[in-house]
Amino acid sequence: MARQYTAIKRKTEDAIEALINKFKGTKLSGVTFYKGFDFTKALNTPRLEIVCAKATPEVLADEVTGNWECECTAAIVTNYKDTSRSAHEKYIGCIEDIFMRPDVPELINNLTTITEYTVFSGVYGWMPMEGEDLTNETEKKSLYNVRVRCAPRSFEQ
């Protein structure tokens, strides 16, 4: 189960990244994407951090169905020294425009770069989390939370 848990989280991060890459246009040019929890080294700004922090297997009548509910956080991080407020808001607007679409599950399922992974029952909104997290005096971080109900077609062994 631990291997499946890690695999579904990785597949969810990959799907979110691929979707954003497909529809970002030029609005996120210059933004570096990072996935997973490896944010210990010095990172470039502006950046988009994509983390699937939680994957919960679906259980019905004491049976594991094979479906998962995954919770991802995406954070736009900019530096006050080199990014204006309007640029930060432009990055946020781009992410919101992508995830406010009603056809996000279909879009993810139709991505040719994402295989062995299916999203169904939709994405439950792309909502701003409470407030902003100031990581230090020079960075501004705006957090968003997205929940995906999905199923892997198979797991890597």
Secondary structure, 3 states (H helix, E strand, C coil): CHHHHHHHHHHHHHHHHHHHHHHCCCCCCCCEEEECCCCCCCCCCCEEEEEEEEEEEEEECCEEEEEEEEEEEEEEEEECCCCCHHHHHHHHHHHHHHHCCCCHHHHHHCCCCCCCEEEEEEEEEEEEEEEEECCCCCEEEEEEEEEEEEEECCCCC
